[in-house]
Amino acid sequence: MPQITVHNIESPSRSDRVFWLLEELESTYDVVTYLRMPTLMGAAPPELFKHSLFGKGPALSIDGESFGESGYVLHRILTHPEIMASAPSHIEREQSNWSVHWAHAAEAAGMTWLQEEDMVAVAGKAWVEGRIGEATPEELRGMERFSSWYSWEIDRPQSQNFIDKGKTEQWLAEHEGCNFTGTEKFGIGDFMMLAGIHSLCAGSRSVMGYKVGPHIKAWWQRVSTRPQFLRALERIKTEENLTLRQQKQKQWG
Ligand SMILES: N[C@@H](CCC(=O)N[C@@H](CS)C(=O)NCC(=O)O)C(=O)O
């Protein structure tokens, strides 16, 4: 079997996609965790550039070859002949068109807007709290008005369009009981959709007032109760705690 190292960026992050897949495949893998820097958006430390073209996580090393982009990482695992030779039968082998569609949609039509809303909110709040620079009360009122308008009028309708009006909910309703493969198997579309749906149903976005329909919730329920997924969450927690402890030890001796 190939030697696998997951370069995990501190959660919450898209790393959950990779951990879940590796746990479904019952793979053995090492983990290196990169704690986020104390910047406004929690930037990745520069060491990640050694493993990912854009210096972001998650990244993967497989037999010494490193690369980033979670979609590409999943693709490389799911097309690795040795890994797939022993993959359980509930993991899709030939990617269906639906799987490829949802893998792209997850990042392009989903995360783009969900993430932008976070950024606008965080930046607006930081200005108001005086963490970015000096601003007059009038300027601050303007910024607050702009960021709130931008979030609600530009980002939220786009995100909500992806979640329900834009058919994720409707597609799952039309494919009752199916995963994002269009069958009962799990494929790249499911692993990619995890990050957004996880945050909407149980993570930071679950308290942000998004309307999430019953079919998305049912998919989440199916996934989040799987022992493989629970193992993935446990591994993330264990690895991140270990890195935090090591960092503290380095700092304080
Ligand atoms: N399209 C990329 C996005 C990568 C990305 O933005 N990762 C975030 C964590 S989820 C990150 O590294 N953030 C820190 C930074 O932007 O410096 C992927 O799917 O891997």
Ligand as a Chemical Component Dictionary entry (heavy atoms), coordinates in Angstrom:
data_LIG
# 
_chem_comp.id                   LIG 
_chem_comp.type                 NON-POLYMER 
_chem_comp.pdbx_formal_charge   0 
_chem_comp.three_letter_code    LIG 
# 
loop_
_chem_comp_atom.comp_id 
_chem_comp_atom.atom_id 
_chem_comp_atom.alt_atom_id 
_chem_comp_atom.type_symbol 
_chem_comp_atom.charge 
_chem_comp_atom.model_Cartn_x 
_chem_comp_atom.model_Cartn_y 
_chem_comp_atom.model_Cartn_z 
_chem_comp_atom.pdbx_ordinal 
LIG N1  N1  N 0 -10.190 24.907 -3.299 1  
LIG C1  C1  C 0 -9.318  24.558 -2.208 2  
LIG C2  C2  C 0 -9.548  25.528 -1.064 3  
LIG C3  C3  C 0 -8.457  25.407 -0.029 4  
LIG C4  C4  C 0 -8.693  26.335 1.138  5  
LIG O1  O1  O 0 -9.129  27.498 0.990  6  
LIG N2  N2  N 0 -8.389  25.829 2.329  7  
LIG C5  C5  C 0 -8.542  26.609 3.529  8  
LIG C6  C6  C 0 -9.014  25.714 4.654  9  
LIG S1  S1  S 0 -10.588 25.012 4.315  10 
LIG C7  C7  C 0 -7.212  27.205 3.943  11 
LIG O2  O2  O 0 -6.175  26.599 3.719  12 
LIG N3  N3  N 0 -7.275  28.387 4.549  13 
LIG C8  C8  C 0 -6.107  29.098 4.992  14 
LIG C9  C9  C 0 -5.631  30.100 3.987  15 
LIG O3  O3  O 0 -6.414  30.483 3.084  16 
LIG O4  O4  O 0 -4.496  30.553 4.111  17 
LIG C10 C10 C 0 -9.561  23.118 -1.795 18 
LIG O5  O5  O 0 -10.626 22.572 -2.111 19 
LIG O6  O6  O 0 -8.675  22.492 -1.187 20 
# 
loop_
_chem_comp_bond.comp_id 
_chem_comp_bond.atom_id_1 
_chem_comp_bond.atom_id_2 
_chem_comp_bond.value_order 
_chem_comp_bond.pdbx_ordinal 
LIG N1  C1  SING 1  
LIG C1  C2  SING 2  
LIG C1  C10 SING 3  
LIG C2  C3  SING 4  
LIG C3  C4  SING 5  
LIG C4  O1  DOUB 6  
LIG C4  N2  SING 7  
LIG N2  C5  SING 8  
LIG C5  C6  SING 9  
LIG C5  C7  SING 10 
LIG C6  S1  SING 11 
LIG C7  O2  DOUB 12 
LIG C7  N3  SING 13 
LIG N3  C8  SING 14 
LIG C8  C9  SING 15 
LIG C9  O3  DOUB 16 
LIG C9  O4  SING 17 
LIG C10 O5  DOUB 18 
LIG C10 O6  SING 19 
# 
